[in-house]
């Protein structure tokens, strides 16, 4: 009988494992530097010093300033933009609009987002990273809000199967684009306030469209 031979052990990556704590420190330091220095003067060396890590730690994780700033913005949205159940579709929309506007008004997000969007006009890879890290990660809020509204009877249920899943995705994308695009334009282009009255009117407009578009 031939002796049993154990399969070869897969090669393991060398070096220290990635530290979530170090990542949080780096992203926080990036937002701090954006506020104090602005986009033009921000460097990876300064961020590393603020975060208390070696510069090589940043270079192993990010290819450059653009990617680092995108991830710093994305992390803040991930942590602080949510959709608590406020009891009605109108209240849910109003709440997320006000919270989104509040985040956009933070100096780090305002400075960083405007800068990377400008850079992305001639950098397709950066545009993709913005979409994947910031935009796509927030679209689940639309699906959650629509599901809640359907459960309350405020919106009609999805059509019975078989249905076109691409249609549902396009609808969710459109809803997200309307909310995000309107708030971003209001805050960052028009520099106009997003107050309770404005958020109420936007929520009403959206609800009228959502309940009437397929009736």
Secondary structure, 3 states (H helix, E strand, C coil): CCCCCCCCCCCCCCCCCCCHHHHHHHHHHHHHHHHHHCCCCCCHHHHHHHHCCCHHHHHHHCCCHHHHHHHHHHHHHHHHCCCCCCCCHHHHHHHHHHHHHHHHCCHHHHHHHHHHHHHHCCCHHHHHHHHHHHHHHHCHHHHHHHHHHHHHCCCCCCCCCCCCHHHHHHHHHHHHHHHHHHHHHHHHHCCCCCCHHHHHHHHHHHHHHHHHCCC
